[in-house]
């Protein structure tokens, strides 16, 4: 069992759609979402993009109580293209799996290229807002409360402090939109 964070990005007629990191949901046999009011619901993976480390999961709306629906809202997405160095940011997530936590900091660097443990490379927003284990998939917000990044990882070392990374929302948004689409199950796909 492991834990992570997610951002409610859309709602359609039947589902609540939540974006997180692929590494949060990868290999999961079962996904349970815990909402701010403490209620839980089962979720299914709607789509993933391994290269961008993004995943969209769906929760059936009929599995949520009215109280939960009243306690949650779809996040406002901002524009990470207009970020400035030194701009204040807020990181929200489920740090260490013990519940919601909020940290603050600034944009330390833009378009920072990082090589991951698996050898892949990514371009991130660097922040000194604490991004701890469990915060992956959570929101990096600007001072207006708009999502400008998706918390992804940090450099863990005794010699490093204040180096957290988030996927820029302007790069992630088109991929998220595609992952939210309904897909034909592979076993039902026709071939010529």
N, C-alpha and C positions, 0 to 999 in steps of 0.2 A: 504494500500500500504506500502511496505517496500523495502529496498534496501540491496544489498550485493555485493560480489565480486566473480570473477571466474577466472580460468586459462585455456587458450586454450591448450588442451593436445593432440589433434589429428585432422586430416582431412581425410575423405574418399572421395569416388567419389561424394557423394551427400550432405555430412554434415560437418559442423564444430562442433567439440565436446569440450565441456567446463565442467570442474569439479568445483564444489562448495561444500558447506555444505548442508546436507539435511535440516537443520533448516532454511536455506535461502529460499528454494523452497517449503518447506512443506506447504500444504494448499493453494498454489497459484492457482487462476483460470486462470491467464494469466501471461506469462513470457516475458518480454521485455529486450533484451540485448542491452546495449549501448557500442559501441566500442570507441577506443581512438580518432578516427576522429570525434566523435559526432554522427555518424549514428546509427540507431537503427534497430533491427530485432526481429521478434517473435521467440520464442524457445519452444521446447517441452521437457518434462522430458523423458530421455532415460532409466534411472534406478536409484535406490536409495539403499543405505545401511544404515538403521537407526542406527544400533549398532555402526558403525564407523563414523556416521554423514557425509556421503558422498553422493553426487548426481552428475550425468552426465546429461547435457542438450545438445540438438542438435539444431543447426541453419541450415536451408537449404542453401546450397551455392548459389543457384540461387536467393536468397533474398538479397545477398550482392553485392554492386557495386564493380567495379574493383579498385576504389580508396580505399575502405575499405579493400579489400583483400591485397592491396599493403601496407597498414598501420599496418597490424597485422601479427603475426607469431606464430607458435606452440612453446610452451615453452620447454626448455631443462630440463629434469628431472635429478636430481642429486642422491646422495646416502646419506641418513640420518644416515646410520649405522656407517659412519666414522666421524661423527661430534665430535668436542672436546669442552669441556667447555671453554668459553671465546672467541670462534671463532666468528668473525663478521658476522652479518646477516642483511638483508634488508627486510622489510615488505612492500608490495604493496597492496593497496586496495582502496575501495570507501568509505573512512571514512565519517561517518555521511550523506552519500548519496549526497555529494556535488561535487564529482568527484575524479579523481585519486589522491592519496597522497602516499608519500614514507617516511618511517621512518627507522631508523637504530638502531642497538643495538648489543648485543652479545648473545650467547647461555648461558643461566643462569643455566640450568639443563637439563639432558637427562633422558628419561624414567620416567618422573614425573607422578605418578598416581593421578588422580583428580576425585572426585565424582561430577557429574553434578547435576543440579537442579532437574532433573527427577529421580535421584537416581542411574543412570547408572554410570559405571566407565570407564575411558579411560586413555591411556598412551600417554603423549605428550612431545614435545620439549618445554621447558620453555624459554622465551626470555624477555628481558627488552625493546625490540623494541615496540613502542606504537601500540597496536591492539585495535582500537576503534570500536564502533558500525558501521556497514557497511563494515568493513574490513573482516568479516567472509567469507571464501571461497577464499580469495586472497592468493597470493604467499608469502612464506617466502623463501628468496633466500640466497645462500652463496655468497661469494665475487666474484665468477666466473659467477654469474648470473644464476646459476642452481637452480631449485625449490627443496628445501630440506624439505619443510613442507607446509601444507595448514592451514592458519590462521583459528582458530576455536573460541576461546573465551578468556576472561580475567576475573580476579577476580575484581569485582567492589565494592570498599569500600573506605571510606574516610581514612582508616588506611593502605591501601595497595597502593603501587606504583610500576610500572614496572614489572607486572606479567602477561604476555600474553602467550597464549598456541597455539601450532600448531600441527596438526596431522603429524607424520613423513612420508615422501614420500615413504620410503622403505616399510612401512606397508600398505600404501594406494595404491601403484601401482598395485598389483595384483587385488585388488577389483575394481579399476578404469577400468582396462582392461576388466574385466568381465561385468561391467555396460555398457561399450561401445558397447557390442554385440547386434545385432538385436534380438528381442524377439518376439515370437508369441503372439498376443493379447490374453488375458485370455478368451474372448468370442469365440475365434477360436481354443482354445486348446481342443484336444480330450481326453477322459477319458475311461478307461477300468474298 
